[in-house]
Amino acid sequence: MPSDSDPFKGWYDISSESYREYVSESGTVYRIDNPQKFFRNKVSGTHYVLDSEGVVHTLLASAFMVLRFLDSKGVSFTTTRDGDTVRV
């Protein structure tokens, strides 16, 4: 692999988000503070989120029903598995 390659090619910058929460069907909340990068596997739908501590969180698409996040301007969004997005 070339030394100048970007390990985050294809990842989205989400550093403007304060947090990101994934909610399961049972209501369990998985919260990621200070998310930095996001990648979605187009085949499986699995989400990968890199946080400010360098931890990569892997969330299976089948494991969550709702995604909530707060951007740096204080605007909160909620997205359902069905693709509905609500600005709260």
For each residue, the residues with C-beta under 8 A, 3 or more apart:
1: 5
2: 5
3:
4:
5: 1 2 9
6: 9
7:
8: 11 37 39 50
9: 5 6
10: 39
11: 8 37 38 39 48 50
12: 37 38 39
13: 16 36 37
14: 17 20 35 36 37 38 49 69
15: 34 35 36 37
16: 13 71 72 73
17: 14 20 35 69 70 71 72
18: 33 34 69 70 71 72
19: 31 32 33 34 35 69 70
20: 14 17 31 32 35 49 67 68 69
21: 29 30 31 32 67 68 69
22: 29 30 32 47 59 63 64 66 67
23: 27 28 29 30 64 65 66 67 68
24: 27 28 29 30 63 64 65
25: 65
26:
27: 23 24
28: 23 24
29: 21 22 23 24
30: 21 22 23 24 57 59 64
31: 19 20 21
32: 19 20 21 22 35 49 51 57
33: 18 19 51 52
34: 15 18 19 51 52 53
35: 14 15 17 19 20 32 38 49 50 51 52 69
36: 13 14 15 50 51 52
37: 8 11 12 13 14 15 49 50
38: 11 12 14 35 47 48 49 50
39: 8 10 11 12 47 48
40: 45 46 47 48
41: 44 45 46 47 48
42: 45
43:
44: 41 60 61
45: 40 41 42 60 61 62
46: 40 41 58 59 60 61
47: 22 38 39 40 41 57 58 59 61
48: 11 38 39 40 41 56 57 58 59
49: 14 20 32 35 37 38 56 57 59
50: 8 11 35 36 37 38 54 55 56 57
51: 32 33 34 35 36 54 55 57
52: 33 34 35 36
53: 34
54: 50 51
55: 50 51
56: 48 49 50
57: 30 32 47 48 49 50 51
58: 46 47 48
59: 22 30 46 47 48 49 63 64
60: 44 45 46 63 64
61: 44 45 46 47 64 81
62: 45
63: 22 24 59 60
64: 22 23 24 30 59 60 61 67 81
65: 23 24 25 80 81
66: 22 23 78 79 80 81
67: 20 21 22 23 64 78 79
68: 20 21 23 76 77 78 79
69: 14 17 18 19 20 21 35 76 77
70: 17 18 19 74 75 76 77
71: 16 17 18 74 75 76 77
72: 16 17 18
73: 16
74: 70 71
75: 70 71 87
76: 68 69 70 71 87 88
77: 68 69 70 71 85 86 87 88
78: 66 67 68 85 86 88
79: 66 67 68 83 84 85 86
80: 65 66 83 84 85
81: 61 64 65 66
82:
83: 79 80
84: 79 80
85: 77 78 79 80
86: 77 78 79
87: 75 76 77
88: 76 77 78
